[in-house]
Amino acid sequence: MSASPRRCSPVPSRPGDMMRATAWLRGQIELGRGGPARLTSMEGLRGLAVSLVFLVHYSRRLGTWAGDGAHLNGWILRIADAGNVGVDLFFVLSGYLIYGTLMRHEQDYRSFIRRRSRRIFPTFLVVMGAYVLLSLAMPSTSKLPQSVPEMVPYLLFNAMLLPGIVPVEAFITVAWSLSYEFFFYLTVPIFISRLGLREWTTRRRVRLLVAMGVGFLLLGGVISGTHPRICMFFGGMVLWEWLTYRWPGRADDAAAVRRVGRLGVLALLVGLAAPLVLQSDVLLGLPRIAVVLVAWTVLCASCFAVDGACRRWFSWTPLRWLGNISYSYYLAHSLVLEAFFLALGLVWSPSGPVGWIWCVLLVPAFLLTVVGAAVLFILVEKPLSLDRRSLRELPAAWRQRT
């Protein structure tokens, strides 16, 4: 008698399951907030910003991994330095969003700070906790002070986002910019309410904002030596005034629309090229900061005001999705790069010029950081800061059958 046919176990991954998984992932990353007034190009601009920040830390970490026996090509160092303007773009966007939100509607100060804290701190503290655990496990690479009496205030200051505001080294390298972000959140509502800016004329407000932006640029760069890039917030604030009160009267002017569209493309090129041409050590970096400030403000104006090339480019779905997880990406990408190069160092120690290695590893390293950021976004940022229901929807999505 012939043996009965062997029953095969079902394939765990079927097309239907894959489609449901893809649909669920899209539902997690595609925020879809804001209705008809939603600025999808703003999401893409955030994607550009974190891509530039990635280039900074990828290039620097590759240099550390390559070690003294390798030669880090000059153009890699230039790209690493130029990528810093990604943070500047974040600041312009924050200035536009936060200032506009507060100018449109008067808000209770405590409620506003509570919402901003919920947006910032949960993900930041989770990542900081991961850094603490890794630092304790690998003390040779740790920034933590050796003694407990020094470690406790150091971690407390970092948890409160004080590095950059007070002379304390940032435990997480990128956290200095979060210090400026949160300082902006704390001060701009007071600035608006105490001066009664809502009752001022647009022209008077713009004059004040421009004067303060220039003042912070000079104060930070020349007088005090602190971070002059805080002036980027004022670029976003002036942008909101222009889009709200100046541009609507010209939106039907075809010549003006074309001009703004062309200026946006030019601003994108200038914003990317300026840090390559204007080095940060020339006149304390002030010409570079000023050019980037104008370029990013004009680029945002073009994306938000007209349906031109810039808006279409920055509404590209993959770039928007990267922008939607940009906060998680910003916090997680250095950690992923550290793990990537530590693992790579176990099997490979390069020597000589590493330009070709930079090119070969660029895409896989970037994709790994995107995966790490997506995991952090789905498991931490979205349920704790954006949508508490998202984790409960995960098992339901897998249980569905068509």
Secondary structure, 3 states (H helix, E strand, C coil): CCCCCCCCCCCCCCHHHHHHHHHHHHHHHCCCCCHHHCCHHHHHHHHHHHHHHHHHHHHHHHHHHHCCCEECCHHHHHHHHHCCHHHHHHHHHHHHHHHHHHHHCCCCHHHHHHHHHHHHHHHHHHHHHHHHHHHHHCHHHCCCCCCHHHHHHHHHHHHCCCECCECCCCCCCCHHHHHHHHHHHHHHHHHHHHHCHHHCCHHHHHHHHHHHHHHHHHHHHHHCCCCHHHHHHHHHHHHHHHHHHHHHHHCCCHHHHHHHHHHHHHHHHHHHHHHHHCCCCHHHHHHHHHHHHHHHHHHHHHHHHCCCHHHHHCCCHHHHHHHHCHHHHHHHHHHHHHHHHHHHHCCCCCCEECHHHHHHHHHHHHHHHHHHHHHHHHHHHHHHHHCCCHHHHHHHHHHCCC
